[in-house]
Amino acid sequence: MQWAKKFYSKTGRWWGPAEANITERDRERAITIKRLIPSVRKVLELGSGYGNTAAACAEAGIKVVGIEISDRYDFSRQHQEKYPESLSFHKEDFYTAKLQEKFDTVCYWNGFGIGTDVDQRRLLKKISDEWLNPHGKALIDIANPYIWTKWVGDEEHLTANPEEKYAYNVNQKIDFDPVRNRFIDTWWDSDKPEQKLTQDIRCYSPVDLLLLLEGTSFELERIEVNKEEVKIEDGVLTSDCTLTSAHEYLAVLKLKK
């Protein structure tokens, strides 16, 4: 997990000036939270990045505490200044963070899978034991191996666009480790190809996720892709498999009774 702080800090410097604003994706996440947890009042967001989704939640009347380990945190302060009563952010490692409050939901958008299965279970235990209300739910984006394996070998060059505040020419290459079931996403400044940055994320098929949850305090309530529920009964998909078209899916976890 040592790469995470450096990777997200450096790429945040590349893209933050252009992307540290609320987007429709952020507003859709806020809508999703209110749809799945109608009584939601307070949210903990892990890996809150620039603070965009937290700000969209504040815009929708939800209080959010965000935790972000990288320098992307620095961009979140502009959102906190706009919504001082609804937002607070902490720059620290959420594996060691100590918070003195409980939340209606804990959200982890687009980041679960850093580290090993042991690390994921350790995080799930922290969520269940320290942060989540007894009737709360965890909303977690899960990387979908089916799509990431299709992208192996894909390369892209993004040209700087100063007018849009993109100041760097950057390159990306995608690979996949089929033994560890992890996508390998490598980026570099086009002018410094020797200085590559890589994020290495564990992917979980639905059955992998069910196995990961064994021995934890959580059970899988539902899976969604683009707001559409993917039905699973006894470990078997029983609905049209939209999982074949999305690089991640949303897992809704509830505490076992």
C-alpha positions as CSV (number, residue, x, y, z in Angstrom):
1,M,0.0,0.0,0.0
2,Q,3.0,2.3,0.1
3,W,2.5,3.5,-3.4
4,A,-0.9,5.1,-2.8
5,K,0.1,8.4,-1.2
6,K,2.7,9.1,-3.9
7,F,0.5,8.0,-6.8
8,Y,-2.6,10.0,-5.8
9,S,-0.6,13.1,-4.7
10,K,1.4,13.3,-8.0
11,T,-1.6,12.6,-10.3
12,G,-3.6,15.1,-8.2
13,R,-1.0,17.8,-9.0
14,W,-1.5,16.9,-12.7
15,W,-5.3,17.0,-12.8
16,G,-6.5,18.7,-9.6
17,P,-6.6,22.3,-11.0
18,A,-8.9,21.0,-13.7
19,E,-10.9,18.4,-11.9
20,A,-11.4,19.7,-8.3
21,N,-15.0,20.7,-9.0
22,I,-18.4,19.0,-8.5
23,T,-19.4,17.0,-11.5
24,E,-22.6,15.1,-12.4
25,R,-21.0,11.9,-11.3
26,D,-20.6,13.4,-7.8
27,R,-24.2,14.5,-7.8
28,E,-25.3,11.0,-8.9
29,R,-23.4,9.5,-6.0
30,A,-25.2,11.8,-3.6
31,I,-28.5,10.8,-5.2
32,T,-27.5,7.1,-4.8
33,I,-26.7,7.6,-1.1
34,K,-30.1,9.2,-0.5
35,R,-31.9,6.5,-2.5
36,L,-30.2,3.6,-0.7
37,I,-30.2,5.1,2.8
38,P,-33.3,7.5,2.8
39,S,-32.8,8.6,6.4
40,V,-29.1,9.4,5.9
41,R,-27.8,12.4,7.8
42,K,-24.1,11.8,8.2
43,V,-21.6,10.1,5.9
44,L,-18.0,9.1,6.2
45,E,-16.1,9.1,2.9
46,L,-12.9,7.1,2.7
47,G,-10.4,8.3,0.1
48,S,-12.3,11.5,-0.4
49,G,-9.8,12.9,-3.0
50,Y,-10.5,16.4,-4.0
51,G,-13.6,16.5,-1.9
52,N,-16.0,16.8,-4.9
53,T,-18.4,14.0,-4.0
54,A,-18.5,15.2,-0.4
55,A,-19.3,18.7,-1.6
56,A,-22.1,17.3,-3.8
57,C,-23.5,15.6,-0.7
58,A,-23.3,18.8,1.2
59,E,-25.2,20.5,-1.6
60,A,-27.9,17.8,-1.1
61,G,-28.1,18.5,2.6
62,I,-25.9,15.6,3.9
63,K,-23.1,16.1,6.4
64,V,-19.8,14.4,5.4
65,V,-16.5,13.7,7.0
66,G,-13.8,12.8,4.5
67,I,-10.5,11.1,5.0
68,E,-7.7,11.4,2.3
69,I,-4.1,10.4,2.6
70,S,-2.7,12.2,-0.4
71,D,-2.2,15.8,-1.3
72,R,-5.5,15.8,-3.2
73,Y,-6.8,16.8,0.3
74,D,-5.5,20.3,-0.3
75,F,-8.1,20.9,-3.0
76,S,-10.9,19.8,-0.6
77,R,-10.4,22.9,1.5
78,Q,-12.2,25.1,-1.1
79,H,-15.3,22.9,-0.6
80,Q,-15.1,23.1,3.1
81,E,-15.0,26.9,3.0
82,K,-18.2,26.8,1.0
83,Y,-20.0,24.3,3.2
84,P,-18.3,24.8,6.7
85,E,-21.3,23.4,8.6
86,S,-21.6,20.3,6.5
87,L,-18.0,19.3,5.6
88,S,-14.9,18.3,7.4
89,F,-11.8,16.7,6.0
90,H,-8.8,14.8,7.6
91,K,-5.5,14.3,5.9
92,E,-4.5,10.9,7.2
93,D,-4.4,7.2,6.7
94,F,-7.9,5.8,7.2
95,Y,-6.4,2.5,8.5
96,T,-5.1,4.4,11.5
97,A,-7.6,7.3,11.7
98,K,-9.5,7.7,15.0
99,L,-12.9,9.3,14.8
100,Q,-15.2,9.9,17.8
101,E,-18.5,9.5,16.0
102,K,-20.7,7.0,14.1
103,F,-22.1,7.4,10.6
104,D,-25.3,6.3,8.7
105,T,-23.1,5.1,5.9
106,V,-19.4,4.7,5.0
107,C,-18.6,5.2,1.4
108,Y,-15.5,4.3,-0.5
109,W,-15.8,5.3,-4.2
110,N,-13.3,4.0,-6.7
111,G,-10.5,2.9,-4.5
112,F,-11.3,-0.3,-2.6
113,G,-8.7,-3.0,-3.3
114,I,-5.5,-1.2,-2.3
115,G,-3.4,-3.8,-0.5
116,T,-4.2,-7.5,0.2
117,D,-7.3,-9.4,1.1
118,V,-6.1,-9.2,4.7
119,D,-6.0,-5.4,4.4
120,Q,-9.5,-5.3,3.0
121,R,-10.9,-7.4,5.9
122,R,-9.0,-5.1,8.3
123,L,-10.7,-2.1,6.8
124,L,-14.1,-3.7,6.8
125,K,-13.6,-4.5,10.5
126,K,-12.7,-0.9,11.2
127,I,-15.8,0.2,9.4
128,S,-18.1,-2.2,11.3
129,D,-16.6,-1.8,14.7
130,E,-15.7,1.9,14.8
131,W,-17.6,3.9,12.3
132,L,-21.0,2.5,11.2
133,N,-24.3,2.9,13.0
134,P,-25.9,-0.5,13.8
135,H,-28.5,0.0,11.0
136,G,-26.0,1.7,8.7
137,K,-24.7,0.5,5.4
138,A,-21.4,0.6,3.6
139,L,-21.3,1.6,-0.1
140,I,-18.2,0.5,-1.8
141,D,-17.1,0.6,-5.5
142,I,-15.5,-2.7,-6.5
143,A,-13.1,-3.1,-9.4
144,N,-14.6,-5.6,-11.9
145,P,-11.9,-8.0,-13.3
146,Y,-14.0,-8.9,-16.3
147,I,-13.5,-5.4,-17.8
148,W,-10.0,-4.8,-16.6
149,T,-8.8,-8.0,-18.3
150,K,-10.2,-6.7,-21.6
151,W,-8.1,-3.5,-21.3
152,V,-4.8,-5.2,-21.0
153,G,-2.2,-3.5,-23.3
154,D,-4.3,-0.4,-23.8
155,E,-2.2,2.7,-24.0
156,E,-3.3,6.4,-24.1
157,H,-1.6,9.7,-24.5
158,L,-3.3,12.8,-23.0
159,T,-2.2,16.1,-24.4
160,A,-1.9,19.1,-22.2
161,N,-4.8,21.6,-22.4
162,P,-3.8,24.8,-20.5
163,E,-7.1,26.5,-21.3
164,E,-8.9,23.7,-19.3
165,K,-6.1,23.7,-16.6
166,Y,-4.5,20.5,-17.7
167,A,-0.9,21.5,-17.7
168,Y,0.8,18.1,-18.4
169,N,1.2,15.7,-21.3
170,V,0.8,12.3,-19.8
171,N,0.7,8.7,-20.8
172,Q,-1.1,5.6,-19.5
173,K,-0.7,1.9,-19.9
174,I,-3.0,-0.8,-18.5
175,D,-1.9,-4.4,-17.5
176,F,-3.5,-7.1,-15.4
177,D,-2.0,-9.7,-13.0
178,P,-4.1,-12.9,-13.5
179,V,-2.6,-14.7,-10.5
180,R,-3.3,-12.0,-8.0
181,N,-6.4,-10.7,-9.9
182,R,-5.2,-7.1,-9.8
183,F,-5.2,-4.4,-12.5
184,I,-2.0,-2.6,-13.0
185,D,-2.5,1.0,-14.1
186,T,0.7,2.9,-15.0
187,W,1.0,6.7,-15.7
188,W,3.9,8.9,-16.5
189,D,4.7,12.5,-17.5
190,S,5.4,12.2,-21.2
191,D,8.6,14.2,-20.7
192,K,9.8,11.9,-17.9
193,P,9.1,8.3,-19.0
194,E,11.6,7.0,-16.6
195,Q,9.4,8.2,-13.6
196,K,6.4,6.0,-13.8
197,L,3.6,5.8,-11.2
198,T,1.5,2.7,-10.8
199,Q,-1.7,1.9,-9.0
200,D,-2.1,-1.8,-8.3
201,I,-5.7,-2.6,-7.3
202,R,-7.3,-6.0,-6.3
203,C,-10.4,-6.8,-8.4
204,Y,-13.2,-8.9,-7.0
205,S,-15.8,-10.8,-9.0
206,P,-19.1,-11.1,-7.0
207,V,-18.2,-14.5,-5.8
208,D,-14.7,-13.2,-4.7
209,L,-16.5,-10.5,-2.8
210,L,-18.8,-13.0,-1.1
211,L,-15.7,-15.0,0.0
212,L,-14.0,-11.9,1.2
213,L,-16.9,-11.1,3.4
214,E,-16.8,-14.5,5.1
215,G,-15.7,-14.0,8.7
216,T,-16.5,-10.3,8.7
217,S,-19.5,-8.5,10.3
218,F,-20.9,-7.7,6.9
219,E,-23.2,-9.4,4.4
220,L,-23.9,-8.4,0.8
221,E,-27.3,-6.7,0.5
222,R,-27.1,-5.8,-3.2
223,I,-24.9,-5.1,-6.2
224,E,-25.6,-2.3,-8.6
225,V,-24.3,-1.3,-12.0
226,N,-25.4,2.2,-13.2
227,K,-28.2,2.1,-10.7
228,E,-29.5,-1.3,-12.0
229,E,-29.5,-4.1,-9.4
230,V,-27.6,-7.3,-10.4
231,K,-29.5,-10.0,-8.6
232,I,-27.6,-12.8,-6.9
233,E,-29.2,-15.8,-5.1
234,D,-27.1,-18.5,-3.4
235,G,-24.0,-17.1,-5.1
236,V,-25.6,-17.3,-8.6
237,L,-26.4,-14.4,-10.9
238,T,-30.2,-14.5,-11.6
239,S,-30.5,-11.3,-13.6
240,D,-29.2,-10.0,-16.9
241,C,-25.5,-9.6,-16.3
242,T,-24.7,-6.0,-16.7
243,L,-21.4,-6.8,-15.1
244,T,-20.0,-7.4,-18.5
245,S,-20.1,-3.7,-19.4
246,A,-18.8,-1.8,-16.3
247,H,-15.2,-1.5,-15.0
248,E,-16.6,-1.4,-11.4
249,Y,-19.8,-2.1,-9.5
250,L,-21.4,-0.8,-6.4
251,A,-21.6,-3.2,-3.4
252,V,-24.1,-2.4,-0.7
253,L,-23.0,-4.0,2.6
254,K,-25.1,-4.3,5.7
255,L,-24.2,-5.6,9.2
256,K,-25.2,-9.1,10.0
257,K,-27.9,-9.5,12.6
